[in-house]
Amino acid sequence: MYELFILGELKDKPMHGYLLHRILSQTLGPLRQVSWGVLYSVIARMEEEGYIQQVTDNFTSGRGKPRKVYEITRSGNAEFQRLVRRPFEHNQETEDLFRVKLGKFHHIDKGVQLDILRQYKAFLEVAAGGLAVQADHVRKEPCISEAERPHLLHVIDYEVTIYDAKIAWVEALIASVEE
């Protein structure tokens, strides 16, 4: 996910690591912490792999040192296209990866945008289906007390409501892109 984010941001313009960190934090939301160490190690690895390169920046930070500014390379552009087209895995990173891909729709054609939206919708439907199975289990499980059962079902209903809203939102966006 970090690689795709960095490459997508550098497709817009050269940037330094601090700005990349700030934009990534905004993309992922206020409750998601982005590790400086992880981000800078990914930047270093991507530079070694030739996907990005440092460019001269005449502006200095407060200490008089020039900032390290990066730009995307030709092979970085190819890697961006490969990563943005890679199908979603259904795991904890899917939501963050969707946010990153969605933020870079201006760099990809409508066919790829629709593929991403349909894959994300499928992920949401699988997750919502899992909640339905979970609710059925809570209703039938004899080890769950009758006092606790309705509250557990409220929790599941809360999650189902969120997934239903996300699915409706994605369906509307799919319709918009298809126009």
C-alpha positions as CSV (number, residue, x, y, z in Angstrom):
1,M,0.0,0.0,0.0
2,Y,2.8,2.4,0.9
3,E,4.5,1.9,-2.5
4,L,1.3,2.6,-4.4
5,F,0.7,5.7,-2.4
6,I,4.2,7.1,-2.8
7,L,4.2,6.4,-6.5
8,G,0.8,7.9,-7.0
9,E,1.7,11.1,-5.1
10,L,4.9,11.5,-7.0
11,K,3.0,11.2,-10.3
12,D,1.4,14.5,-9.3
13,K,4.7,16.3,-8.5
14,P,8.0,15.8,-6.7
15,M,7.7,15.8,-2.9
16,H,9.7,15.4,0.2
17,G,9.1,12.7,2.8
18,Y,7.4,15.0,5.3
19,L,4.8,16.0,2.8
20,L,4.2,12.4,1.7
21,H,3.7,11.5,5.4
22,R,1.2,14.3,5.9
23,I,-0.8,13.4,2.8
24,L,-0.8,9.7,3.7
25,S,-2.1,10.5,7.2
26,Q,-4.9,12.6,5.8
27,T,-5.8,9.8,3.3
28,L,-6.0,7.1,5.9
29,G,-7.9,9.2,8.4
30,P,-7.3,10.7,11.8
31,L,-7.3,7.5,13.8
32,R,-4.7,5.7,11.7
33,Q,-1.1,6.3,12.7
34,V,1.5,6.3,9.9
35,S,5.0,5.3,11.1
36,W,7.8,7.5,10.0
37,G,10.2,4.6,10.2
38,V,8.1,2.4,7.9
39,L,7.5,5.2,5.4
40,Y,11.1,6.2,5.2
41,S,12.3,2.6,4.8
42,V,9.9,2.1,1.9
43,I,11.1,5.3,0.3
44,A,14.8,4.1,0.7
45,R,13.9,0.7,-0.8
46,M,12.0,2.3,-3.7
47,E,14.9,4.5,-4.5
48,E,17.3,1.5,-4.5
49,E,14.9,-0.3,-6.8
50,G,14.9,2.7,-9.2
51,Y,11.2,3.5,-8.8
52,I,11.9,7.0,-7.4
53,Q,14.9,9.3,-7.4
54,Q,16.1,12.3,-5.5
55,V,16.1,15.6,-7.2
56,T,17.7,18.9,-6.2
57,D,15.7,21.1,-3.9
58,N,17.0,24.6,-3.3
59,F,14.7,25.2,-0.3
60,T,16.3,24.3,3.0
61,S,14.7,23.2,6.2
62,G,15.2,25.3,9.3
63,R,18.6,23.7,9.9
64,G,20.0,24.8,6.6
65,K,20.1,21.3,5.2
66,P,18.4,20.8,1.8
67,R,15.4,18.6,2.0
68,K,15.4,15.2,0.1
69,V,12.8,15.6,-2.6
70,Y,11.8,12.6,-4.7
71,E,10.3,12.2,-8.1
72,I,8.9,9.1,-9.9
73,T,11.0,7.4,-12.6
74,R,9.9,5.7,-15.8
75,S,10.1,2.3,-14.0
76,G,8.2,3.8,-11.1
77,N,5.3,4.8,-13.5
78,A,5.2,1.2,-14.7
79,E,5.2,-0.1,-11.1
80,F,2.4,2.3,-10.3
81,Q,0.3,0.9,-13.1
82,R,1.0,-2.7,-12.0
83,L,0.2,-2.0,-8.3
84,V,-3.0,-0.1,-9.0
85,R,-4.3,-3.0,-11.2
86,R,-3.4,-5.7,-8.6
87,P,-6.6,-7.2,-7.2
88,F,-7.5,-6.6,-3.6
89,E,-6.8,-9.3,-1.1
90,H,-9.5,-9.6,1.5
91,N,-7.7,-8.6,4.7
92,Q,-7.3,-5.7,7.1
93,E,-5.4,-3.6,4.6
94,T,-8.2,-3.6,2.0
95,E,-9.9,-0.5,3.4
96,D,-6.7,1.5,3.4
97,L,-5.6,0.3,0.0
98,F,-9.0,1.2,-1.4
99,R,-8.6,4.8,-0.1
100,V,-5.2,5.1,-1.7
101,K,-6.4,3.7,-5.0
102,L,-9.5,5.9,-5.0
103,G,-7.4,9.0,-4.4
104,K,-5.4,8.2,-7.5
105,F,-8.4,7.7,-9.9
106,H,-7.2,10.8,-11.9
107,H,-4.2,8.7,-13.0
108,I,-6.1,5.7,-14.2
109,D,-8.6,5.0,-17.0
110,K,-12.3,4.4,-16.4
111,G,-12.0,0.6,-17.0
112,V,-9.4,0.2,-14.2
113,Q,-11.5,2.5,-12.0
114,L,-14.5,0.3,-12.5
115,D,-12.5,-2.9,-11.8
116,I,-11.3,-1.3,-8.5
117,L,-14.8,-0.3,-7.5
118,R,-16.3,-3.7,-8.4
119,Q,-13.5,-5.5,-6.5
120,Y,-14.1,-3.3,-3.4
121,K,-17.8,-3.9,-3.6
122,A,-17.2,-7.7,-3.7
123,F,-15.0,-7.3,-0.6
124,L,-17.8,-5.4,1.2
125,E,-20.4,-8.0,0.2
126,V,-18.1,-10.9,1.5
127,A,-17.6,-9.0,4.8
128,A,-21.4,-8.3,5.1
129,G,-22.1,-12.0,4.3
130,G,-19.7,-13.0,7.1
131,L,-21.7,-10.8,9.5
132,A,-24.9,-12.6,8.5
133,V,-23.3,-15.9,9.4
134,Q,-22.0,-14.4,12.7
135,A,-25.5,-13.2,13.6
136,D,-27.0,-16.6,12.9
137,H,-24.3,-18.1,15.2
138,V,-25.1,-15.7,18.0
139,R,-28.9,-16.5,17.7
140,K,-28.2,-20.2,18.0
141,E,-25.2,-20.5,20.3
142,P,-26.4,-21.9,23.7
143,C,-23.3,-20.7,25.5
144,I,-24.3,-17.0,24.9
145,S,-26.5,-15.8,27.7
146,E,-29.9,-14.4,26.9
147,A,-29.0,-11.1,28.6
148,E,-25.9,-10.7,26.3
149,R,-27.5,-12.1,23.0
150,P,-29.5,-8.9,22.0
151,H,-26.5,-6.7,22.6
152,L,-24.2,-8.8,20.4
153,L,-26.9,-8.7,17.7
154,H,-26.9,-4.9,18.0
155,V,-23.2,-4.9,17.4
156,I,-23.6,-7.0,14.3
157,D,-26.5,-4.9,13.1
158,Y,-24.4,-1.8,13.5
159,E,-21.7,-3.3,11.3
160,V,-24.2,-4.5,8.7
161,T,-25.6,-1.0,8.5
162,I,-22.1,0.4,7.9
163,Y,-21.4,-2.2,5.2
164,D,-24.8,-1.6,3.5
165,A,-24.1,2.2,3.4
166,K,-20.6,1.6,1.9
167,I,-22.1,-0.8,-0.7
168,A,-24.7,1.8,-1.7
169,W,-22.0,4.4,-2.0
170,V,-19.8,2.3,-4.2
171,E,-22.8,1.3,-6.4
172,A,-23.6,5.0,-6.9
173,L,-19.9,5.7,-7.8
174,I,-19.9,2.8,-10.2
175,A,-23.0,4.2,-11.9
176,S,-21.3,7.6,-12.1
177,V,-18.1,6.3,-13.6
178,E,-20.1,4.2,-16.1
179,E,-21.9,7.3,-17.4
